[in-house]
Amino acid sequence: MKAFDDPDPGADPGPDADADADADPGGRNSRDSSASGGGPGGHYGETFFSPDAAGEGERIDFGALAYDDITMARLRALGAGPGWRCLDVGAGTGTVSRRLLDEAGVTSVLAVDRDVRFLGELSVPGLDVREADITGPDFVSGPFHLVHARFVLMHLPEHDRLIGALAELVAPGGVLVLSDAVDLTSDRTPGTPYTAAMRAMWQGLGATIGTDVSWVPSYPRLLREAGLGAVAAEIHVPPLLPGSPISRFWADTWERSREAMVSTGLVDDAALDAAVRYLGSDECAALSAGMLTAWGRKPGEGSR
């Protein structure tokens, strides 16, 4: 079932002026702080990681510093450039949206988030900001040359439907690019304060706000099932180094989700404090969660 109106194949891809507004990151969701999930007891951006909380924008930007270069390299390799109209879902603080305009030279970006307070003061030619809920019907109208969502869908239910809905917004020849976290802690991972904290984080966020990364490796198959071609994927794992953006991101994320983590029984406050110290020390020897990026191209005119 389609979640959006069918785009006219002959239309010039661009943002529609009307969308159903929604108050509210999930992922920024986004990124990290954008869309909200639907867990048993709460939502991303409400129960945890509220944009109202002091320093939340900075936490999101730590993630951006860790991942933006990788994201931009992939988007540009897929053709993002002059003439492209783009949709950035769960735009967070707008780092990817701005770089698409400033570095890739795309024509326009529609940056969508459930809470746009981190985007509201941006004044960049070609950037349009919209507060909307991507889980609602017709939150925007396509088509777009690029539809991008990073650290958003992992916090939301109905993955198949949402991926299909986002694919509907892609113009013929355009691309859908999805990035989310993959958990690299397993039963065979050596036990450290870091691995204990990460396992508690995933379990605690799953129980409270519905975060689920177990299905993320299915992205390529889901993109195929959404009718896209030239599907491929890659994983980037930023190094955990003392004081690095990704290490600071995880330490801050643990502090903000401490209640959910402790409630699992896998860690207590003392263990979590030890994990934060370990993460910031030269003793840390661990793998960060990876970022899996998958993409697929809409068949039709302009396909490459």
Sine and cosine of phi, psi and omega as CSV:
sin_phi,cos_phi,sin_psi,cos_psi,sin_omega,cos_omega
0.00,0.00,0.72,-0.69,-0.04,-1.00
-0.98,0.18,0.65,-0.76,0.03,-1.00
-0.99,-0.11,-0.16,0.99,-0.07,-1.00
-0.71,-0.70,0.32,-0.95,0.09,-1.00
-0.91,0.42,0.56,-0.83,0.06,-1.00
-0.91,0.41,0.79,-0.61,0.09,-1.00
-0.96,0.28,0.49,-0.87,0.10,-0.99
-0.97,0.26,0.88,-0.48,-0.06,-1.00
-0.85,0.53,-0.39,0.92,-0.03,-1.00
-1.00,-0.07,-0.02,1.00,-0.07,-1.00
-0.98,0.21,0.43,-0.90,0.09,-1.00
-0.98,0.22,0.86,-0.51,-0.06,-1.00
-0.87,0.50,0.77,-0.64,0.03,-1.00
-0.14,-0.99,0.30,-0.95,-0.02,-1.00
-0.94,0.35,0.61,-0.80,0.07,-1.00
-1.00,0.05,0.49,-0.87,-0.10,-1.00
-0.98,0.20,-0.28,0.96,-0.10,-1.00
-0.90,-0.43,0.67,-0.74,0.10,-1.00
-0.43,-0.90,0.43,-0.90,0.05,-1.00
-0.97,0.23,0.91,-0.41,-0.02,-1.00
-0.97,0.25,0.45,-0.89,0.01,-1.00
-0.60,-0.80,0.69,-0.73,0.07,-1.00
-0.95,0.32,0.40,-0.92,0.46,-0.89
-0.56,-0.83,0.00,0.00,0.00,0.00
0.00,0.00,0.84,0.54,0.29,-0.96
-0.81,0.58,-0.96,-0.27,0.03,-1.00
-0.92,0.39,0.47,-0.88,-0.16,-0.99
-0.21,0.98,-0.11,0.99,0.86,0.51
-1.00,0.06,-0.44,0.90,-0.85,-0.53
-0.33,0.94,-0.95,-0.30,-0.27,-0.96
-0.35,0.94,0.97,0.25,0.09,-1.00
0.99,0.13,-0.68,0.74,-0.04,-1.00
-0.70,-0.71,0.78,0.62,-0.10,-1.00
-0.84,-0.55,-0.96,0.27,-0.06,-1.00
-1.00,0.06,0.38,-0.92,0.02,-1.00
-0.96,-0.28,0.54,-0.84,0.00,-1.00
-1.00,-0.01,-0.27,-0.96,0.03,-1.00
-0.65,-0.76,0.94,0.34,-0.02,-1.00
-0.99,0.14,0.05,-1.00,-0.02,-1.00
-0.84,0.54,-0.54,0.84,-0.08,-1.00
-0.82,-0.57,-0.04,1.00,-0.07,-1.00
-0.06,-1.00,-0.26,-0.97,-0.10,-0.99
-0.68,-0.74,0.48,-0.87,0.11,-0.99
-0.90,0.43,0.68,-0.73,0.00,-1.00
1.00,0.05,-0.11,0.99,0.04,-1.00
-0.84,-0.55,-0.91,0.43,0.02,-1.00
-0.92,0.40,-0.68,0.73,0.07,-1.00
-0.70,-0.72,0.41,-0.91,0.08,-1.00
0.89,0.46,0.65,0.76,0.01,-1.00
-0.92,0.39,0.70,-0.71,0.09,-1.00
-0.87,0.49,-0.33,0.94,0.04,-1.00
-0.95,0.31,-0.39,0.92,-0.10,-1.00
-0.94,0.33,0.68,-0.74,0.01,-1.00
-0.86,0.52,0.74,-0.68,0.07,-1.00
1.00,0.10,0.03,1.00,-0.03,-1.00
-0.91,0.42,-0.64,0.77,0.05,-1.00
-0.88,0.47,-0.61,0.80,0.04,-1.00
-0.92,0.40,-0.63,0.77,0.04,-1.00
-0.87,0.50,-0.70,0.71,0.02,-1.00
-0.88,0.48,-0.66,0.75,-0.02,-1.00
-0.92,0.38,-0.49,0.87,0.12,-0.99
-0.87,0.48,-0.67,0.74,0.06,-1.00
-0.90,0.44,-0.64,0.77,0.02,-1.00
-0.89,0.46,-0.66,0.75,0.02,-1.00
-0.89,0.46,-0.53,0.85,-0.01,-1.00
-0.97,0.23,-0.51,0.86,-0.20,-0.98
-0.86,-0.51,-0.31,0.95,-0.15,-0.99
-0.87,0.50,-0.65,0.76,-0.03,-1.00
-0.88,0.47,-0.65,0.76,0.03,-1.00
-0.91,0.41,-0.71,0.71,0.01,-1.00
-0.87,0.50,-0.74,0.68,-0.04,-1.00
-0.91,0.42,-0.62,0.78,0.03,-1.00
-0.88,0.48,-0.65,0.76,0.01,-1.00
-0.94,0.35,-0.70,0.72,-0.02,-1.00
-0.89,0.46,-0.64,0.77,0.01,-1.00
-0.94,0.34,-0.60,0.80,0.05,-1.00
-0.90,0.43,-0.48,0.88,0.03,-1.00
-0.99,0.13,-0.04,1.00,0.12,-0.99
0.92,-0.38,-0.04,1.00,-0.03,-1.00
-0.84,0.55,0.84,-0.55,-0.05,-1.00
-0.07,-1.00,-0.32,-0.95,-0.05,-1.00
-0.80,0.59,0.68,-0.74,-0.01,-1.00
1.00,-0.02,-0.22,0.98,-0.04,-1.00
-1.00,0.08,0.63,-0.77,0.15,-0.99
-0.93,-0.36,0.77,-0.64,-0.22,-0.97
-0.82,-0.58,0.50,-0.87,0.11,-0.99
-0.88,-0.47,0.86,-0.51,0.03,-1.00
-0.94,-0.33,0.96,-0.27,-0.10,-1.00
-1.00,-0.01,0.77,-0.64,-0.06,-1.00
0.93,0.36,0.80,0.59,-0.20,-0.98
-0.95,0.30,-0.24,0.97,0.10,-0.99
0.88,0.48,-0.88,-0.48,0.02,-1.00
-1.00,-0.05,0.06,1.00,0.15,-0.99
1.00,0.09,0.27,0.96,-0.08,-1.00
-0.91,0.41,-0.68,0.73,0.01,-1.00
-0.94,0.35,-0.67,0.75,0.02,-1.00
-0.85,0.53,-0.73,0.69,-0.01,-1.00
-0.90,0.44,-0.67,0.74,-0.04,-1.00
-0.94,0.34,-0.52,0.85,0.10,-0.99
-0.87,0.50,-0.64,0.77,0.00,-1.00
-0.97,0.23,-0.74,0.68,-0.13,-0.99
-0.97,0.22,-0.63,0.78,-0.10,-1.00
-0.98,-0.19,-0.70,0.71,0.00,-1.00
-0.99,0.14,-0.35,0.94,0.03,-1.00
0.96,0.29,0.47,0.88,0.03,-1.00
-0.91,0.42,0.32,-0.95,-0.06,-1.00
-0.95,0.30,-0.69,0.73,-0.03,-1.00
-0.39,-0.92,0.41,-0.91,0.08,-1.00
-0.71,-0.70,0.78,-0.62,0.18,-0.98
-0.99,-0.15,0.94,-0.35,-0.02,-1.00
-0.99,-0.11,0.88,-0.47,-0.09,-1.00
-0.90,-0.44,0.69,-0.72,0.06,-1.00
-0.44,-0.90,0.41,-0.91,0.05,-1.00
-0.96,0.28,-0.36,0.93,0.09,-1.00
-0.67,-0.74,0.88,-0.47,-0.16,-0.99
-0.96,-0.26,0.33,0.94,-0.06,-1.00
-0.88,0.48,-0.49,0.87,0.03,-1.00
-0.99,0.16,-0.16,0.99,-0.02,-1.00
-0.96,-0.29,-0.31,0.95,-0.19,-0.98
-0.88,0.48,-0.49,0.87,-0.07,-1.00
-1.00,-0.08,0.03,1.00,0.02,-1.00
-0.96,0.29,0.71,-0.70,0.07,-1.00
-0.77,-0.64,1.00,0.02,-0.06,-1.00
-0.81,-0.59,0.81,-0.58,0.04,-1.00
-0.82,0.57,0.76,-0.65,0.00,-1.00
1.00,-0.04,-0.12,0.99,-0.02,-1.00
-0.99,-0.15,0.80,-0.59,0.09,-1.00
-0.88,-0.47,0.76,-0.65,-0.04,-1.00
-0.95,-0.32,0.72,-0.70,0.00,-1.00
-0.67,-0.74,0.75,-0.66,0.10,-1.00
-1.00,0.00,0.91,-0.42,-0.06,-1.00
-0.36,-0.93,0.36,-0.93,0.01,-1.00
-0.97,-0.23,0.89,-0.45,-0.08,-1.00
-0.94,0.35,-0.25,0.97,0.02,-1.00
-0.99,0.15,-0.19,0.98,0.01,-1.00
-1.00,0.09,0.34,-0.94,0.02,-1.00
-0.94,0.34,0.63,-0.78,0.11,-0.99
0.80,0.59,0.71,0.71,-0.02,-1.00
-0.92,0.38,-0.45,0.89,0.23,-0.97
-0.53,-0.85,0.22,-0.97,0.11,-0.99
-0.91,-0.41,0.66,-0.75,0.03,-1.00
-1.00,-0.08,-0.31,-0.95,0.10,1.00
-0.99,-0.10,0.24,-0.97,0.04,-1.00
-0.79,-0.61,0.50,-0.87,0.08,-1.00
-0.94,0.34,-0.54,0.84,0.01,-1.00
-0.72,-0.70,0.77,-0.64,0.20,-0.98
-0.88,-0.48,0.85,-0.53,-0.10,-0.99
-0.79,-0.62,0.73,-0.69,0.08,-1.00
-0.64,-0.76,0.82,-0.58,-0.03,-1.00
-0.79,-0.61,0.78,-0.62,0.00,-1.00
0.81,0.59,0.71,0.71,0.01,-1.00
-0.88,-0.48,-0.85,0.53,-0.16,-0.99
-0.92,0.40,-0.41,0.91,0.01,-1.00
-0.90,0.45,-0.30,0.95,0.00,-1.00
-0.98,-0.19,0.08,1.00,-0.13,-0.99
-0.83,-0.55,0.56,-0.83,0.12,-0.99
-0.98,0.18,-0.03,-1.00,0.07,-1.00
0.84,0.54,0.77,0.64,-0.08,-1.00
-0.86,0.52,-0.72,0.69,-0.05,-1.00
-0.86,0.51,-0.72,0.70,-0.02,-1.00
-0.90,0.44,-0.69,0.73,-0.05,-1.00
-0.92,0.38,-0.63,0.77,0.04,-1.00
-0.91,0.42,-0.65,0.76,0.07,-1.00
-0.89,0.47,-0.64,0.77,0.00,-1.00
-0.91,0.40,-0.66,0.75,0.03,-1.00
-0.91,0.41,-0.60,0.80,0.03,-1.00
-0.89,0.46,-0.53,0.85,0.03,-1.00
-0.90,0.44,-0.41,0.91,-0.04,-1.00
-0.99,0.10,-0.11,0.99,-0.05,-1.00
-1.00,0.07,0.74,-0.68,0.05,-1.00
-0.95,0.30,0.45,-0.89,0.11,-0.99
-0.79,0.61,0.78,-0.62,-0.05,-1.00
1.00,0.02,-0.20,0.98,0.00,-1.00
-1.00,0.07,0.03,-1.00,-0.10,-0.99
-0.78,-0.63,0.54,-0.84,0.18,-0.98
-0.95,-0.33,0.80,-0.60,-0.04,-1.00
-0.82,-0.57,0.85,-0.53,-0.05,-1.00
-0.84,-0.55,0.73,-0.69,0.06,-1.00
-0.77,-0.64,0.68,-0.73,0.09,-1.00
-0.46,-0.89,0.14,-0.99,-0.08,-1.00
-0.99,0.17,0.54,-0.84,0.19,-0.98
-0.84,-0.55,0.75,-0.66,-0.04,-1.00
-0.99,0.16,0.84,-0.55,-0.02,-1.00
-0.96,-0.27,0.21,0.98,0.16,-0.99
-1.00,-0.02,0.73,-0.68,-0.01,-1.00
-0.70,-0.71,0.02,-1.00,0.01,-1.00
-0.90,0.44,-0.37,0.93,-0.03,-1.00
-0.99,-0.11,-0.08,1.00,0.04,-1.00
-0.93,0.36,0.76,-0.66,0.00,-1.00
-0.82,0.58,0.64,-0.77,0.00,-1.00
-0.96,0.29,0.87,-0.50,0.05,-1.00
-0.67,-0.74,0.23,-0.97,0.11,-0.99
-0.83,0.55,-0.55,0.84,0.00,-1.00
-0.92,0.40,-0.78,0.63,-0.04,-1.00
-0.90,0.44,-0.59,0.81,0.05,-1.00
-0.89,0.46,-0.67,0.74,0.00,-1.00
-0.92,0.39,-0.67,0.74,-0.02,-1.00
-0.90,0.43,-0.67,0.74,0.03,-1.00
-0.89,0.45,-0.64,0.77,0.04,-1.00
-0.92,0.39,-0.60,0.80,0.00,-1.00
-0.90,0.44,-0.77,0.64,-0.02,-1.00
-0.88,0.47,-0.68,0.74,-0.01,-1.00
-0.92,0.39,-0.69,0.73,-0.04,-1.00
-0.92,0.40,-0.69,0.73,0.01,-1.00
-0.93,0.36,-0.55,0.83,0.07,-1.00
-0.90,0.44,-0.65,0.76,-0.05,-1.00
-0.96,0.28,-0.47,0.88,-0.11,-0.99
-0.98,-0.20,-0.65,0.76,-0.06,-1.00
-0.82,-0.58,0.07,1.00,0.12,-0.99
1.00,0.07,0.15,0.99,0.03,-1.00
-0.86,0.51,0.74,-0.68,-0.04,-1.00
-0.54,-0.84,0.93,-0.36,0.02,-1.00
-0.98,-0.21,0.04,1.00,-0.07,-1.00
-0.91,0.41,-0.45,0.89,-0.05,-1.00
-1.00,-0.01,-0.13,0.99,-0.10,-0.99
-0.85,0.53,-0.63,0.78,0.06,-1.00
-0.87,0.49,-0.19,0.98,0.04,-1.00
-0.99,0.12,-0.03,1.00,-0.02,-1.00
-0.74,0.67,-0.78,0.62,-0.04,-1.00
-0.83,0.55,-0.70,0.71,0.02,-1.00
-0.89,0.45,-0.67,0.75,-0.03,-1.00
-0.91,0.41,-0.58,0.82,0.06,-1.00
-0.92,0.39,-0.64,0.77,0.08,-1.00
-0.87,0.49,-0.71,0.70,-0.03,-1.00
-0.92,0.40,-0.36,0.93,0.06,-1.00
-0.99,0.12,0.05,1.00,0.09,-1.00
1.00,-0.06,0.19,0.98,-0.03,-1.00
-1.00,-0.05,0.43,-0.90,0.03,-1.00
-0.88,-0.47,-0.04,-1.00,-0.02,-1.00
0.76,0.65,0.69,0.72,-0.06,-1.00
-0.98,0.19,0.68,-0.73,0.07,-1.00
-0.43,-0.90,0.16,-0.99,-0.03,-1.00
-0.44,-0.90,0.34,-0.94,0.05,-1.00
-0.49,-0.87,0.32,-0.95,0.03,-1.00
-0.80,-0.60,0.70,-0.71,0.10,-0.99
-0.88,-0.48,0.74,-0.68,0.02,-1.00
-0.85,-0.53,0.97,-0.23,-0.01,-1.00
-0.94,0.34,0.60,-0.80,-0.04,-1.00
-0.94,0.33,0.65,-0.76,0.07,-1.00
-1.00,0.06,0.98,-0.21,0.01,-1.00
-0.84,-0.54,0.57,-0.82,-0.02,-1.00
-0.81,0.58,0.80,-0.59,0.04,-1.00
0.98,0.19,0.03,1.00,0.01,-1.00
-0.95,0.31,0.37,-0.93,0.01,-1.00
-0.82,0.57,-0.67,0.74,-0.05,-1.00
-0.94,0.35,-0.58,0.81,0.04,-1.00
-0.91,0.41,-0.65,0.76,0.04,-1.00
-0.93,0.37,-0.57,0.82,0.05,-1.00
-0.88,0.48,-0.74,0.67,-0.04,-1.00
-0.92,0.39,-0.65,0.76,0.01,-1.00
-0.87,0.49,-0.68,0.73,0.01,-1.00
-0.93,0.37,-0.64,0.76,0.02,-1.00
-0.88,0.47,-0.67,0.74,0.04,-1.00
-0.89,0.45,-0.68,0.74,0.00,-1.00
-0.88,0.48,-0.65,0.76,-0.06,-1.00
-0.97,0.23,-0.35,0.94,0.03,-1.00
-0.93,-0.38,0.35,0.94,-0.07,-1.00
-0.80,0.60,-0.70,0.71,-0.05,-1.00
-0.86,0.51,-0.72,0.70,-0.01,-1.00
-0.92,0.40,-0.62,0.79,-0.02,-1.00
-0.92,0.39,-0.72,0.70,-0.01,-1.00
-0.91,0.41,-0.55,0.84,-0.03,-1.00
-0.91,0.42,-0.32,0.95,0.01,-1.00
-0.96,0.29,-0.36,0.93,-0.09,-1.00
0.99,0.14,-0.05,1.00,0.01,-1.00
-0.98,0.19,-0.44,0.90,0.06,-1.00
-0.64,-0.77,0.38,-0.92,0.19,-0.98
-0.89,-0.46,-0.05,-1.00,-0.06,-1.00
-0.87,0.49,-0.64,0.77,-0.01,-1.00
-0.91,0.42,-0.65,0.76,0.01,-1.00
-0.92,0.39,-0.59,0.81,0.02,-1.00
-0.94,0.35,-0.65,0.76,0.08,-1.00
-0.87,0.49,-0.64,0.77,0.03,-1.00
-0.91,0.42,-0.60,0.80,0.01,-1.00
-0.91,0.40,-0.63,0.78,0.04,-1.00
-0.90,0.44,-0.68,0.73,0.04,-1.00
-0.90,0.44,-0.67,0.74,0.01,-1.00
-0.88,0.48,-0.69,0.72,-0.03,-1.00
-0.88,0.47,-0.52,0.85,-0.02,-1.00
-1.00,-0.07,0.17,0.99,-0.08,-1.00
-0.93,-0.36,0.25,-0.97,0.08,-1.00
-0.95,0.31,-0.17,0.98,0.02,-1.00
-0.98,0.21,-0.29,0.96,-0.08,-1.00
-0.90,0.43,0.82,-0.57,0.06,-1.00
-0.66,-0.75,1.00,-0.02,-0.12,-0.99
-0.38,-0.92,0.23,-0.97,0.07,-1.00
-0.98,-0.20,0.76,-0.64,0.15,-0.99
-0.93,0.38,0.34,-0.94,0.22,-0.98
-0.84,0.54,0.63,-0.78,0.02,-1.00
-1.00,0.06,0.30,-0.95,0.16,-0.99
-0.94,-0.33,0.93,-0.36,0.08,-1.00
-1.00,0.04,0.80,-0.60,0.07,-1.00
-0.89,-0.46,0.81,-0.59,0.04,-1.00
-0.81,-0.58,0.51,-0.86,-0.04,-1.00
-0.57,-0.82,0.40,-0.92,0.07,-1.00
-0.49,-0.87,0.47,-0.88,-0.07,-1.00
-0.93,-0.36,0.66,-0.75,0.02,-1.00
-0.96,0.27,0.82,-0.57,0.03,-1.00
-0.88,0.47,0.48,-0.88,0.08,-1.00
0.74,-0.67,-0.18,-0.98,-0.04,-1.00
-0.83,0.56,0.73,-0.69,0.02,-1.00
1.00,-0.03,-0.06,1.00,0.02,-1.00
-0.90,0.45,0.57,-0.82,-0.02,-1.00
-0.88,-0.47,0.00,0.00,0.00,0.00
